[in-house]
């Protein structure tokens, strides 16, 4: 039979079965886990002392001695009774304090107190054991010390120490909880006050909902457009209706907002006023480029047709030629001559169809293609769009951009161009598309068939000299600080004046048609110049490519060195032998050209100076899309050798030179 005094000491222990029950260990040892664990519920009968282990077993055989029943009798020692009473009261008070601070501790007390045999305020042994049982966070050594203690005063003292630790932990837990609640309360208070402020402002008409503000902005933007297609208008109204019912935190909210942003930023029906004056257009084209008569004539024809018809339609031009002949730069001059906005994007190496036709709206980070971006950035439906390097389009698993451009560059289809993101017809037929290419053979046939091709040949020596004198040298000297553009200065002065003008349009036309005039800067010597003989030497002996890009680099090198020499002389600084000025004059001529650009690359125009050419030599021509060169083709007869009999047999003879 179990001793009632010791049944209240039942606890739940978790440990290795090898320490308690060998049979349990034997049952679990077959598992793959090398260290199996189990939970055992032990119901002790009484306290015992282990005297010896007689047999390990299993089962284990030990010799123990049982404790006598411990009873506390009051009245034997009054001073001891007072101490035990005080300790008991302190234990009970500590239990109350911890229960008030710790809900889990309180729940444990409530569950244990109804068992009358577990709790007796007059028995210090039971009270100490009850207090120790409540100390769920106590160390195993401290709990074992309570079990082993026979003196009631010491047992109560040890239990009180355990409760004091629980009290300190509960205080710390309470402080942490209070700090967290304080932060949460402050955040909630701020949120509620902000919402109340918004509601008050909304009721007073001082502020509107974010969604209402956005919808009002969209409607205000749409009211600025002269004509919106009916299908587009229906889509916008449907999206705005859906947008007004969406929650701000939903993913669909941001997708719909981005879609409406793009729909309302496309310039529906907005066109720039075009220039139908052929004389003015010719002056603008001649101002920036020399030659290119076929391109200029095509643009003038385009203007003339638009003036006669009263309306202008788009056009697709392809400028093909070697590098450096001005294909890209002429497009910006054409836009200025026509009075259109200019937009350029390069498709060299592009292999993603989405760059042309946009992404589906379901993708993360989706956006329209370059065509829709062009309309938004220029703010007009009739810009000049330059598609650069169209012969260098890529192609991979993401699609074929050349096939996507078929719809863009087809006049019969591009009035209903559909971008994947917009997913609605957009009229781009009024855009003027200009493409540049070096090699027409690399452009797919169906795409090339949709374009009007204009071949640009390379420049010869007279053309390069004119371009260098009229355009390259002044531009390079202005960029180097040796010259100033008087026309730009005059425009700045006119814009700064507050005098009345006839109209802004006339002032803009005058600014466009004004030809540039240049003069030397203040601190630059009056004799500084680049003679025509120096330019001719540059063209003949340094720059023989088809374009003028290399010629521009050489001129920039000359003007840069001249700027260095001017500043060094002004400051009295010393330069290296390579950078210092060798001659007394500031004029760059063919005689001192080598001081600025080094020795000439070519030394002669012809390999054979005298005519006629030697026998067996004819003139040939090598040509590529990047340029060409004249070549000499030489043929030579082979003299057959003599055999041992003196007869001519076999092949030729080997000569060592």
C-alpha positions in Angstrom: 0.0 0.0 0.0 1.2 3.5 -0.8 1.9 6.0 1.9 -0.5 8.9 1.6 2.2 11.3 2.9 4.4 10.5 -0.1 1.8 10.1 -2.9 1.7 13.9 -3.3 5.2 13.8 -4.6 4.3 12.2 -7.9 6.0 14.0 -10.8 6.4 13.6 -14.6 10.0 12.7 -15.5 11.5 12.5 -19.0 14.8 10.7 -19.5 16.7 7.9 -21.1 15.1 4.5 -20.6 18.5 3.0 -20.0 18.6 4.9 -16.7 15.3 3.6 -15.5 14.0 0.5 -17.3 16.1 -2.0 -19.2 13.1 -3.7 -20.7 12.0 -0.4 -22.3 15.5 0.0 -23.7 15.4 -3.4 -25.1 12.2 -2.7 -27.0 13.4 0.5 -28.6 17.0 -0.6 -29.3 15.9 -2.1 -32.6 15.1 1.3 -34.0 17.5 3.1 -36.3 18.0 5.9 -33.7 21.2 5.1 -31.8 19.9 7.0 -28.7 16.1 6.3 -28.3 14.2 8.3 -25.8 10.8 7.8 -24.1 8.6 9.5 -21.6 7.7 7.7 -18.3 5.1 8.7 -15.7 6.4 7.7 -12.3 4.1 7.6 -9.2 6.4 7.4 -6.2 5.2 5.7 -3.0 7.6 7.1 -0.5 11.2 8.5 -0.1 14.0 5.9 0.1 17.7 5.8 0.3 19.7 3.6 -2.2 22.1 1.5 -0.2 23.6 -0.8 -2.8 23.0 -2.3 -6.3 22.9 -6.1 -5.9 22.2 -7.0 -9.5 22.1 -4.9 -12.7 19.6 -7.2 -14.3 17.3 -6.8 -16.0 15.4 -6.4 -13.8 17.6 -4.4 -11.5 17.9 -5.6 -7.9 18.8 -3.0 -5.2 18.9 -2.7 -1.5 17.1 0.4 -0.1 16.0 1.8 3.2 12.6 3.5 3.6 12.2 6.8 5.3 10.0 7.0 8.3 6.9 9.1 8.0 7.9 12.7 8.7 5.5 14.6 11.0 5.9 18.1 12.4 4.6 18.6 15.9 4.1 22.1 17.1 4.9 23.3 20.6 8.1 21.5 21.1 10.3 24.6 20.2 8.5 27.9 20.2 11.3 29.8 18.4 11.4 27.2 15.7 7.7 27.2 15.4 7.8 31.0 14.7 10.5 30.6 12.1 8.6 27.8 10.3 5.4 29.8 10.5 7.1 32.9 9.0 8.6 30.8 6.2 5.2 29.3 5.5 3.6 32.7 5.3 6.4 33.9 3.0 6.0 30.9 0.7 2.2 31.5 0.5 2.7 35.2 -0.2 5.2 34.5 -2.9 2.9 32.0 -4.5 0.1 34.7 -4.6 2.5 37.3 -6.2 3.7 34.9 -8.9 0.2 33.8 -9.6 -0.9 37.4 -10.2 2.0 38.0 -12.6 2.1 34.7 -14.4 -1.0 33.3 -15.9 0.6 29.9 -16.5 1.7 29.7 -12.9 -1.8 30.6 -11.7 -3.3 27.9 -13.8 -1.0 25.3 -12.3 -1.9 26.4 -8.8 -5.6 26.2 -9.5 -5.2 22.7 -10.8 -3.2 21.5 -7.8 -5.0 23.2 -4.9 -8.3 21.2 -5.1 -6.4 18.0 -4.2 -6.7 18.3 -0.5 -4.0 15.7 0.2 -1.6 17.7 -1.9 -1.8 20.9 0.0 -1.8 21.5 3.8 -0.9 24.9 5.2 -0.2 23.5 8.6 2.2 20.9 7.4 5.6 22.5 6.4 6.7 19.3 4.6 3.7 19.2 2.3 3.8 23.0 1.8 7.5 22.9 0.8 6.8 20.0 -1.6 3.8 21.9 -3.1 5.9 25.0 -3.6 8.7 23.0 -5.2 6.3 21.3 -7.5 5.1 24.7 -8.8 8.7 25.7 -9.7 8.6 24.4 -13.3 11.7 26.2 -14.2 13.9 25.1 -11.4 17.1 23.2 -11.8 17.1 19.4 -11.3 19.8 19.7 -8.6 17.7 22.3 -6.6 14.5 20.1 -6.9 16.5 17.1 -5.8 17.8 19.0 -2.8 14.2 19.7 -1.7 13.4 16.0 -2.0 16.4 14.9 0.1 15.9 17.5 2.9 14.4 16.1 6.1 14.5 19.3 8.2 11.2 21.2 7.7 12.8 24.6 8.1 15.5 23.9 5.6 13.0 22.3 3.2 10.8 25.4 3.3 13.8 27.7 2.8 14.9 25.8 -0.3 11.4 25.9 -1.7 11.2 29.6 -1.0 14.5 30.1 -3.0 12.9 28.3 -6.0 9.8 30.4 -5.7 11.9 33.6 -5.6 13.5 32.7 -8.8 10.1 32.1 -10.4 9.0 35.5 -9.0 12.0 37.3 -10.7 11.4 35.5 -14.0 7.7 36.5 -13.9 8.7 40.1 -13.2 11.0 40.2 -16.2 8.3 38.5 -18.4 5.8 41.1 -17.2 8.2 44.0 -18.1 8.8 42.6 -21.6 5.1 42.1 -22.1 4.4 45.7 -21.0 7.0 47.1 -23.4 5.5 45.2 -26.3 2.0 46.2 -25.4 3.1 49.8 -25.1 4.6 49.8 -28.6 1.5 48.0 -30.1 -0.8 50.4 -28.3 1.1 53.4 -29.6 1.0 52.1 -33.2 -2.7 51.3 -33.0 -3.5 54.7 -31.4 -1.6 56.4 -34.3 -3.4 54.3 -36.9 -6.9 55.0 -35.4 -6.1 58.8 -35.1 -4.9 58.9 -38.7 -8.0 57.1 -40.0 -10.2 59.4 -38.0 -8.4 62.5 -39.4 -8.9 61.1 -42.9 -12.6 60.6 -42.3 -13.0 64.1 -40.8 -11.2 65.7 -43.8 -13.2 63.6 -46.2 -16.5 64.7 -44.6 -15.4 68.3 -44.7 -14.3 68.0 -48.3 -10.7 68.9 -47.5 -9.3 65.6 -48.7 -10.4 62.8 -50.9 -9.6 59.1 -51.0 -6.5 58.0 -52.7 -8.5 56.0 -55.3 -10.8 59.0 -55.9 -7.8 61.3 -56.3 -6.2 58.9 -58.9 -9.5 58.5 -60.8 -9.9 62.3 -60.9 -6.4 62.6 -62.2 -7.0 60.1 -64.9 -10.2 61.9 -66.0 -8.5 65.2 -66.0 -5.7 63.7 -68.2 -8.2 62.2 -70.6 -10.0 65.5 -71.0 -6.8 67.0 -72.5 -6.9 64.7 -75.5 -8.8 65.8 -78.6 -10.1 62.4 -79.6 -10.0 59.0 -77.9 -11.1 55.9 -79.8 -14.4 54.5 -78.7 -12.9 51.1 -77.9 -10.1 52.6 -75.8 -12.6 54.8 -74.0 -14.7 51.7 -73.1 -11.6 49.9 -71.8 -10.6 52.9 -69.7 -14.0 53.3 -68.1 -14.2 49.5 -67.4 -10.8 49.6 -65.7 -11.6 52.7 -63.7 -14.8 51.1 -62.5 -12.9 48.0 -61.4 -10.2 50.1 -59.8 -12.7 52.0 -57.6 -13.8 48.7 -56.0 -10.3 47.2 -55.3 -8.6 47.2 -52.0 -5.3 49.1 -51.8 -3.4 46.1 -50.4 -4.4 43.7 -53.2 -2.0 42.7 -56.0 -4.7 43.6 -58.6 -4.8 47.2 -57.3 -1.2 47.9 -58.4 -1.6 46.1 -61.7 -4.7 48.0 -62.6 -3.2 51.3 -61.5 -0.1 50.7 -63.7 -2.4 49.8 -66.6 -4.4 53.0 -66.2 -1.3 55.1 -65.9 -0.1 53.9 -69.3 -3.6 54.1 -71.0 -4.0 57.7 -69.9 -0.4 58.7 -70.8 -0.7 57.7 -74.5 -1.3 60.9 -76.4 -4.6 59.9 -78.1 -5.1 62.2 -81.0 -2.3 64.6 -80.1 -0.2 65.6 -83.1 2.5 68.3 -83.4 2.0 71.0 -86.0 4.1 70.1 -89.0 6.2 72.3 -91.2 4.9 72.5 -94.8 7.4 75.1 -96.0 9.8 73.4 -98.4 12.3 76.3 -98.3 12.5 76.3 -94.5 12.9 72.5 -94.5 15.7 72.6 -97.1 17.5 75.3 -95.1 17.3 73.2 -91.9 18.5 70.0 -93.7 21.4 71.9 -95.3 22.4 73.5 -92.0 23.6 70.2 -90.4 24.5 67.9 -93.3 26.4 68.2 -96.6 25.2 66.1 -99.5 22.7 63.4 -98.9 20.6 64.7 -101.8 18.4 61.6 -102.1 17.4 61.7 -98.5 16.7 65.4 -98.6 14.7 65.1 -101.8 12.6 62.3 -100.3 11.8 64.4 -97.2 10.8 67.4 -99.4 8.5 65.2 -101.4 7.0 63.9 -98.2 6.3 67.6 -97.1 4.9 68.5 -100.6 2.5 65.6 -100.6 1.3 66.5 -97.1 0.8 70.1 -98.1 -1.3 69.2 -101.2 -3.4 66.5 -99.4 -3.9 68.6 -96.3 -3.0 65.6 -94.1 0.2 63.7 -93.4 0.6 59.9 -93.2 3.6 58.0 -91.9 6.4 56.6 -94.0 9.1 54.0 -93.5 12.6 54.8 -94.8 15.7 52.7 -94.5 19.1 54.4 -94.8 21.8 51.9 -95.8 25.5 52.7 -96.1 28.9 52.3 -94.5 29.6 53.6 -91.0 30.2 57.3 -90.4 28.3 58.7 -93.4 25.6 60.4 -91.2 22.7 57.9 -91.2 21.8 58.4 -87.6 22.5 62.1 -87.3 20.4 63.0 -90.4 17.3 61.6 -88.7 17.4 64.3 -86.0 17.7 67.0 -88.7 14.8 65.5 -90.6 12.7 65.7 -87.4 13.6 69.3 -86.9 12.8 70.1 -90.6 9.4 68.5 -90.3 8.6 70.0 -86.9 8.2 66.5 -85.3 9.3 65.1 -82.0 12.3 62.8 -82.2 12.7 59.4 -80.6 15.6 56.9 -81.1 16.1 53.4 -80.0 18.7 50.8 -81.1 17.7 47.2 -81.9 21.3 46.0 -82.4 21.6 42.6 -80.6 18.0 42.8 -79.4 16.5 39.2 -79.2 13.4 39.7 -77.0 10.1 40.3 -78.8 8.8 42.0 -75.6 11.1 45.0 -76.3 9.0 45.7 -79.3 5.5 44.5 -78.3 5.7 44.6 -74.5 5.0 42.1 -71.8 1.8 40.5 -70.7 0.3 42.4 -67.7 0.3 39.2 -65.6 4.1 39.2 -65.4 5.9 40.9 -62.5 7.4 44.2 -63.7 5.5 44.1 -67.0 5.7 47.2 -69.2 4.9 48.2 -72.8 7.3 47.9 -75.7 9.4 50.6 -77.2 6.7 51.9 -79.6 4.3 52.7 -76.8 7.1 54.1 -74.7 8.0 56.4 -77.7 4.4 57.8 -77.8 4.4 58.5 -74.1 7.9 60.1 -73.9 7.3 62.3 -77.0 3.7 63.2 -76.1 2.5 63.1 -79.7 1.1 60.5 -82.1 3.3 61.6 -85.1 6.9 61.5 -83.9 9.9 60.6 -86.0 11.1 57.2 -84.7 14.6 56.1 -85.6 15.2 52.4 -85.4 19.0 52.1 -85.4 21.1 49.1 -86.5 18.1 47.2 -87.9 20.4 44.8 -89.7 21.9 43.6 -86.4 18.7 42.2 -84.8 19.2 39.1 -82.7 17.1 35.9 -82.5 16.8 33.3 -79.8 14.3 31.2 -77.7 12.5 34.5 -76.6 11.3 35.1 -80.1 12.2 36.9 -83.4 12.1 40.7 -83.1 12.3 41.0 -86.9 9.0 39.3 -87.2 7.5 41.6 -84.5 8.6 44.6 -86.5 6.6 43.4 -89.6 3.4 44.8 -88.0 5.1 48.0 -86.9 6.6 48.8 -90.3 3.6 47.8 -92.4 1.5 50.9 -93.4 -1.5 48.7 -93.9 -1.4 47.2 -90.4 0.2 49.7 -88.0 -3.0 51.8 -87.7 -4.2 49.0 -85.4 -1.0 48.1 -83.7 -1.5 45.9 -80.6 1.0 46.0 -77.8 0.9 42.9 -75.4 0.7 45.2 -72.4 -1.9 47.6 -73.7 -3.9 44.9 -75.4 -5.9 47.4 -77.4 -5.4 48.9 -80.9 -3.1 51.9 -81.1 -2.8 54.0 -84.3 0.9 54.5 -85.1 0.3 55.1 -88.9 1.2 58.8 -88.5 4.7 58.1 -87.2 7.6 58.5 -89.6 9.9 55.5 -89.2 13.5 55.8 -90.2 15.8 52.8 -90.0 19.6 52.5 -90.4 21.6 49.6 -91.6 25.1 48.8 -92.9 24.3 45.5 -94.8 20.9 45.1 -96.4 21.7 41.4 -96.9 21.2 40.7 -93.2 17.7 42.2 -93.1 14.9 39.5 -93.6 13.2 39.8 -97.0 9.6 40.4 -95.7 10.9 43.2 -93.4 13.0 44.8 -96.2 10.1 44.7 -98.5 8.1 47.1 -96.2 10.8 49.8 -96.3 11.8 52.4 -98.8 15.6 51.9 -99.1 17.9 54.8 -99.7 21.5 53.9 -100.4 24.2 56.2 -99.0 27.6 55.9 -100.6 30.9 56.9 -99.0 32.3 60.4 -99.4 35.1 61.2 -101.8 37.9 63.7 -101.2 36.1 66.9 -102.2 33.0 65.9 -100.1 35.1 65.2 -97.1 36.9 68.6 -97.4 33.5 70.4 -97.6 32.2 68.5 -94.6 35.4 69.1 -92.6 35.4 72.9 -93.3 31.7 73.6 -92.8 30.8 71.2 -90.0 33.5 69.2 -88.4 36.2 71.8 -87.7 33.7 74.5 -86.3 32.0 71.9 -84.2 35.2 70.5 -82.8 36.6 74.0 -82.0 33.4 74.9 -80.2 33.5 71.7 -78.1 37.2 72.4 -77.3 36.5 76.0 -76.2 38.5 77.6 -79.0 35.4 79.1 -80.7 31.9 80.3 -79.7 28.7 79.9 -81.7 27.3 83.5 -82.1 23.9 82.2 -83.2 23.5 80.2 -79.9 24.6 83.3 -77.9 22.1 85.4 -79.8 19.3 82.9 -79.0 20.2 83.1 -75.3 20.2 86.9 -75.4 16.8 86.9 -77.1 15.3 84.4 -74.6 16.6 86.6 -71.7 15.0 89.7 -73.0 11.4 90.6 -72.0 10.5 92.5 -75.1 7.3 91.6 -76.9 7.5 89.3 -79.9 5.1 88.6 -82.6 4.5 85.0 -81.7 6.4 82.0 -80.2 6.0 80.0 -83.5 7.7 82.6 -85.6 10.6 82.9 -83.1 11.0 79.1 -83.1 11.1 79.1 -86.9 13.7 81.9 -86.9 15.8 80.0 -84.4 15.7 76.8 -86.5 16.5 78.6 -89.8 19.3 80.7 -88.4 22.6 79.5 -89.8 25.4 79.1 -87.3 28.2 81.7 -87.2 31.4 81.2 -85.3 34.1 83.4 -83.9 37.3 82.7 -81.8 37.0 82.8 -78.1 38.4 85.8 -76.1 41.7 84.3 -74.9 42.5 82.4 -78.1 45.1 83.9 -80.5 43.7 85.6 -83.6 46.0 83.5 -85.9 44.7 80.2 -84.6 43.2 78.2 -87.5 43.3 74.9 -89.4 44.1 75.5 -93.1 42.5 73.7 -96.0 45.9 72.1 -96.9 45.9 70.4 -93.4 42.4 69.0 -94.0 43.3 67.8 -97.5 46.4 66.0 -96.0 44.2 64.5 -93.3 41.8 63.1 -95.9 44.4 61.8 -98.3 47.1 60.4 -96.0 45.2 59.6 -92.7 41.5 59.0 -93.3 40.5 57.0 -96.3 37.5 55.2 -94.9 34.0 55.7 -96.5 32.6 57.9 -93.7 34.0 60.8 -91.7 34.0 59.4 -88.2 37.8 58.8 -88.2 38.3 62.3 -89.7 36.2 63.7 -86.8 38.5 61.9 -84.3 41.6 63.4 -86.0 40.2 66.9 -85.9 39.2 66.5 -82.3 42.8 65.4 -81.5 44.2 68.6 -83.2 41.8 71.0 -81.4 42.4 69.3 -78.1 46.1 69.8 -78.4 45.6 73.4 -79.5 43.5 74.0 -76.4 46.3 72.6 -74.2 48.9 74.8 -75.9 46.7 77.9 -75.5 46.1 77.3 -71.8 49.8 76.3 -71.1 51.1 79.5 -72.8 48.6 81.6 -70.8 49.7 80.1 -67.5 53.4 79.7 -68.4 53.3 76.0 -67.9 55.8 73.6 -69.4 54.7 70.9 -71.8 56.4 67.7 -73.0 58.2 67.7 -76.4 55.3 65.8 -77.9 52.7 68.4 -76.8 54.7 71.6 -77.1 54.3 73.9 -80.1 57.2 73.6 -82.5 56.4 76.5 -84.9 55.9 80.1 -84.1 52.5 80.3 -85.8 49.2 79.0 -84.4 48.1 77.9 -87.8 47.9 74.1 -88.5 48.9 73.4 -92.1 50.1 70.4 -94.1 53.7 71.2 -93.1 53.2 70.9 -89.3 50.2 68.5 -89.3 52.4 65.6 -88.2 53.1 67.4 -84.9 49.5 67.0 -84.0 48.4 63.6 -85.5 51.7 61.8 -86.0 53.1 60.4 -89.2 50.8 59.7 -92.1 49.3 56.2 -92.4 49.3 56.2 -96.2 52.3 57.5 -98.2 51.1 57.2 -101.8 47.9 57.2 -103.8 49.0 54.6 -106.2 51.4 51.7 -106.1 52.4 52.3 -109.7 52.9 56.0 -110.3 53.4 55.9 -114.1 51.0 54.7 -116.8 50.5 52.4 -118.4 50.6 49.6 -115.8 53.2 46.9 -116.3 52.2 43.8 -118.2 50.2 41.3 -116.2 48.7 43.9 -113.8 45.1 45.1 -113.8 43.1 47.3 -111.4 40.5 45.5 -109.2 38.0 46.7 -106.6 37.2 45.2 -103.1 33.8 46.2 -101.7 31.9 45.4 -98.5 29.1 47.1 -96.6 31.7 48.9 -94.5 33.5 50.5 -97.5 35.9 49.4 -100.2 39.4 49.8 -101.7 41.1 49.7 -105.1 43.4 46.7 -105.5 46.1 45.7 -108.0 45.8 42.2 -109.3 49.1 40.8 -110.6 49.6 37.8 -112.9 53.0 36.2 -113.8 54.0 33.6 -116.3 55.8 30.5 -115.0 59.0 29.4 -116.8 59.2 25.6 -117.0 62.4 24.1 -115.9 64.8 21.9 -117.9 65.4 18.2 -117.2 68.7 16.3 -117.5 68.2 16.0 -121.3 67.7 19.8 -121.6 63.9 19.5 -122.3 61.3 21.7 -120.6 59.3 19.6 -118.3 57.4 19.9 -115.1 56.5 23.1 -113.3 58.4 26.4 -112.7 61.6 27.2 -111.0 62.1 28.4 -107.5 63.8 31.8 -107.1 65.2 33.1 -103.8 64.7 36.9 -103.4 
